[in-house]
Amino acid sequence: MGHRRGLGVPGADTGWNGRRRALRSGTRLLPPRGDLLFGAVVMTVAVATAAALAVHHGLAWTAGCLVAAVAGATVAWWRVGPTPALLTAFGMYLADTVLGVAAAPVFLPLIVTFVAAVVIGRRWIAYVVLAAGYLVAVGVPVPGWSAPTVLSSAGLAAWFLVLAAGAEIVRVRRQARRARAAELASETEAHQEQALRRAGEERLRIARDLHDVLAHQLALITVQANAGLALLPRDPLATEQALIAIKDAGNAALGELRSVLDTLRAPTPNRPSPRISGTRDLAELLDAVRAAGLAVHAHTAGALPDLPTPVDQAAYRIVQEAVTNAIRHAGAGTRIELHLALRADQLEVTVTDDGAGSPGNRADGSGKGLPGMRERATALGGTLAAGPLPGGGYQVAAALPIREDATP
């Protein structure tokens, strides 16, 4: 039989596999190098101090040095296991006292591990150890040291309180830094999410613009091409006019497409997006529709004032898509009524066709025009209703709130 590798009890965390699982889960089995170096330094100082005190007081130095070495080594685990490190250091302090060795070398490890336990360990264990340490210090005599008096006991209590206060200050400051770091991370994440959302909204806007531009102009081209093919045998002049209209629609489509693409290349587009008011954009749009063989009548309840740019542009695109749908589905010969009115701080846009066009001149649609119009209206806080009329035809009605802070 061959050798089998990787056999063991499922779920056991022993041996190399256990160490690998611990590393993958983020649990450290050994202190970092800096802490190991710090522990080695403290251990060396503690052992040297224990040996010097043993020689000075004529005590056995072997036990004192061993206890001091263990206590000093616990400092290396202040970050990985602060509570076990504190309990081990306190145990060495008790052993030092029981053995009758001067306890001075274990004071530094006790202080370090106590502060670590308060800051990142279990505070209640740390304060139990602090109280027990005080009782041992004032109640158990240490060879070579004078018996504590009331004044010295009070002074030791004051030092212990200072130590506890210092540990609490470190803990509070550490928590404040961690909270600030978490806040900054949360703000960074929020900014990233906002940037992604804005990028997504911008991509959606560009996609809608491209759809509106290409769909409208291509619908005009399709209708004119169908009309030209139908008129070619018997009316060359009408065929020529249809071809001219196709050329104009193609040039307009290229110009609008270039304007949308310029938005992707530069923060500020070279050509502003078309608007419903204040320019000849609407007139040019309706002239192109008339050239495709549809009768368009525009009605405005009074002169339109300057509108906020998002509302102005959205209204134009809604009208453009509505007449494009009429071209596609109703065909040449259709009558279109366009109504624009300002009522109660909102712009009302209504596009109605009678559906009486020529079926042979209709163009197929993509099915994305109506959702695009509704998205534009909803983005401004408005509404859009669209559907067939009882007597025939189709109507699109949008209500767009006029707010200066509107976003496209």
Stockholm file with secondary structure:
# STOCKHOLM 1.0

chainA/1-408         MGHRRGLGVPGADTGWNGRRRALRSGTRLLPPRGDLLFGAVVMTVAVATAAALAVHHGLAWTAGCLVAAVAGATVAWWRVGPTPALLTAFGMYLADTVLGVAAAPVFLPLIVTFVAAVVIGRRWIAYVVLAAGYLVAVGVPVPGWSAPTVLSSAGLAAWFLVLAAGAEIVRVRRQARRARAAELASETEAHQEQALRRAGEERLRIARDLHDVLAHQLALITVQANAGLALLPRDPLATEQALIAIKDAGNAALGELRSVLDTLRAPTPNRPSPRISGTRDLAELLDAVRAAGLAVHAHTAGALPDLPTPVDQAAYRIVQEAVTNAIRHAGAGTRIELHLALRADQLEVTVTDDGAGSPGNRADGSGKGLPGMRERATALGGTLAAGPLPGGGYQVAAALPIREDATP
#=GR chainA/1-408 SS CCCCCSCSCTTCCCHHHHHHHHHHTTCCSSCCHHHHHHHHHHHHHHHHHHHHHHHHHTCCHHHHHHHHHHHHHHGGGTTTCHHHHHHHHHHHHHHHHHTTCCCGGGHHHHHHHHHHHHHHSCHHHHHHHHHHHHHHHHHSCCTTSCCCCHHHHHHHHHHHHHHHHHHHHHHHHHHHHHHHHHHHHHHHHHHHHHHHHHHHHHHHHHHHHHHHHHHHHHHHHHHHHHHHHHHTTTCHHHHHHHHHHHHHHHHHHHHHHHHHHHHHHSSSCSSCCCCSSSSSHHHHHHHHHHHTTCEEEEEESSCCCCCCHHHHHHHHHHHHHHHHHHHHHTCTTCEEEEEEEEETTEEEEEEEECCCSCGGGCCCCCSCHHHHHHHHHHHTTCEEEEEECTTSSEEEEEEEECCTTCCC
#=GC SS_cons         CCCCCSCSCTTCCCHHHHHHHHHHTTCCSSCCHHHHHHHHHHHHHHHHHHHHHHHHHTCCHHHHHHHHHHHHHHGGGTTTCHHHHHHHHHHHHHHHHHTTCCCGGGHHHHHHHHHHHHHHSCHHHHHHHHHHHHHHHHHSCCTTSCCCCHHHHHHHHHHHHHHHHHHHHHHHHHHHHHHHHHHHHHHHHHHHHHHHHHHHHHHHHHHHHHHHHHHHHHHHHHHHHHHHHHHTTTCHHHHHHHHHHHHHHHHHHHHHHHHHHHHHHSSSCSSCCCCSSSSSHHHHHHHHHHHTTCEEEEEESSCCCCCCHHHHHHHHHHHHHHHHHHHHHTCTTCEEEEEEEEETTEEEEEEEECCCSCGGGCCCCCSCHHHHHHHHHHHTTCEEEEEECTTSSEEEEEEEECCTTCCC
//
